[in-house]
Amino acid sequence: MHIHPSRLRPAVTALWSASPAALPTMSMFGLGIVNASVAATLDHLCERIDGGCATRVAFLNAHCVNVAAGDAQYRHALSTADLLLPDGSGVATAAKMNGTKIVANLNGTDLIPALCARLAKSGHSVYLLGGLPGVADAAAAALQQSHPGLQIAGTHDGFFGDVSTDDLVSTINQSDASVLLVAMGVPYQDTWLERMSHRLGNIVSFGVGALFDFLAGRVSRAPKVLRKMGMEWTWRLLLEPRRMWHRYIYGNPAFLLRAAADSKVVRRTTERLDNAGKRAVDVTAASLGLIALAPALVAVAAIVRMTSPGPAILRQPRIGQDGVPFTMLKFRSMYIDADARRAALETANVHGAAGVTFKLRRDPRVTPIGRLLRKSSIDEIPQLWNILRGEMTLVGPRPPLPSEVARYNGRQFYRLAAKPGVTCLWQISGRSDIAFEQQVELDIRYMQTRSLLGDLMIMLRTVPAVLVARGAY
């Protein structure tokens, strides 16, 4: 499922508002898809280009949805794109099935030339990468002819030959291009851009599919009447029946079935059943756990009280689902003056002095018995009571401290859209050894793919993770 900051409570959305303004989106197929006018989208893109804001843009049509259903890497590239734009009548049909109307068809074949018209006036340059040898050159010439003054930073076909990826990326960066158009087809163009995005500098990149072929005149676009009817696919099928029959004759019905399964009625019913099942598992497991462990919990509480001054149970403020604060319970593992001593230890934070989270490998504030409780995760057992109260769940993103949420930005707020849990993906992958940014991505991946079976697998993997105690400090 796609999580948008508008779902968060006012206290959290106030923090989100410090980030750059975003285009409105809608949620379909577990993805956040832009739902804005052509003008608003162009304004937003130009603002990011003018500001030198690195941005990865992808387009989503019916074929993309079908491919993403069987290609996890491509799906991840779509879900992590900075902007995902609706392309074609199929997405519009799926939106109607969800009770939403698409504001505009933001397909690349129309949007990119409109963007180039603006770039010709602003002086920003474009690099074209992809297509058969000579096609990118012909497409660049066509854009310049239609938009006099447009600067072409460079071109390269999609067959790299003896040119290494490192050399190609270096060439693109040295060209000082503001915009990169990549026409390598789905899914490769988007997965390539995802892999290269951290190396491409402050560039706005697009995966544009067959755009170069259209611009170069190798493939003709459907007549306007077919485009207005949402039947452009019939023209593509007529021109290239051998290549396109599977995409449309098989793919279109498959897409409609996926759209129906993703419709609000089906999704809401499925989510309600899934949430009810998850809650039933939570209540049953927490109740049985508290009953079975009651004698041991009393013994642990007594040991904590006897080995250091202070209460046995720590009542700590945390931020829960949608930014709602709650009090999380833990066995106290630190001395009672731990907060007062933190400032002197900031520079030793394993995540850096400016890190969102604060962890020390050998924290002097932790009591001897507390170190054992942390290694064994026994200190977390009182959170079974938080589960019974409905504030937490067995599996979900770990609940952050208010001071941590105050440092959140961008995608980091997404992890607040789910009920916090006792264990999660990054807890079984290394706990505090995992960098915070990776923790966020693992939490988002969990929320996008969550299922009861997946929760069970995480709970089973938690047992050996606790025994190994990697990252538990």
Phi, psi and omega in degrees: 000147178270135180249126180246146183300342179296343179280346184279159180291159183307322182299327182273321179295334176296322178289321179298326186298345178288343178282162179302147181300140182246157174287150176296146180230164173232156183255120174212145177056028181073018183233150176266112186249131180300136176229083185216167179288164177299315182298315180296322180293316178296319178300315181296314180298316180295325177297318179289323178294313179299325182274000181062039183264111180305126186216133176249123184246134176233156177248146182236119172235184184301318180297319179300318180298317180295316180294317181297332180297333181245008184225098185296324181294318179292319179299320179295322178298321178291316185291337181259000177297146180290327176222130176241114190256138181287134185228107171103169184289335180298315179294323178296321178295317179297323179296318178300321179295340177263005180077022181237146177251130177290128180292317181205148173279107186262045182292149185294331182297328178264323187289318184297313176301322178295322177293319180296328177299322178286322181294327179298330180273331184270345177089003177284149184253162185234138174248132181250124181231123175132177179082175176291160179307129179092341183289317179298321178297315180295322179294319178298317179297320180295319179295319180292325178292321180283332185228079181306137181097349179293130181265126176260115183284335180165167178219156174200139180287174183275004179249098191292335179059236182276356181279124179284159177300321179300315180294322181294314178298319178298319179297317180296315180295319181289342180286346183062028177293140175271333184230136177240123176253122182243117181244081180240004180083160178272133009261355193299319184300322183281323177290326177295315179296322178297316180294326185267351190303322182286351181253353187267003177070202185275072184235147175260116187247148181227139167266112195248008173058237186271013185305316183298321179297320178295312182296322182281354180080012178286328179231130181271142177284157178294151175304151184303325182298321178290323180295318180294329179279353184074027184243027182299332181298330180294327178292316178297321179294321180294320182286322184227067185298322183293321182277330190257351187298319182292321181299321187257314182292319177269319188292321182297312176299322179297320179296317181297324176294319178294321179296320179296317179295334181269358183296158185302318183298312181293316181297317181296318179297315180297316181296319180296316179295318181294317179294322178296318178295318179297318180294321179298318178295318180301309184296316181297310183294317181294319180296311180296321180296315181295321180292312184292326185264001185309311180299318181294322181294321177296320180294317179297317179300318180295319180295319179299315181295322185283333187266347177198147180296147177120171181290156178284325182256128176267125177257106189244129178292132178225165178256125183259204183300137180060024176081011180279123180287150175208169180258115181267141182258139175212155167290134182293127180242001181238163172291156188290346178261022185301316182297321182292333183269355186295317185306322182287349184250001186306319185292344180268002180304127181295339179262013179092152183300330181263011183295152179294316180259157183238115179219140175237137179295320176234081184282115182292349180278347182278132180286161178303314179289329178297325179297320178293318179299321180289316180302321183268354183065014177296332181298341183273348187301323179302344178292351172299329177291322175299326178293314179299326179285352179083009181275336181224173177225168181295316183237125180173171179303141179295140183287125181277162172284152176304323180294330177287316180298328179297340179261000182293154170206157175052232186296341183298333179290338182302328185292348178275357183277354179242156177294133182292153184235171177281324177228163183201182183299315183284341175293327180267003183247005180139356176051236187290349176285345180278130178299148185302319180300322178289325175302316180299313181296322178292322177296317180295319178299319179300313183295329181283337186238011188300140175206163179297320178295319178297320177299318180298318180295321178295318179297319179294322180285344179292327182300304178295330178296321178291320181293321179288325176064028177293130179075010180266099178205000000 
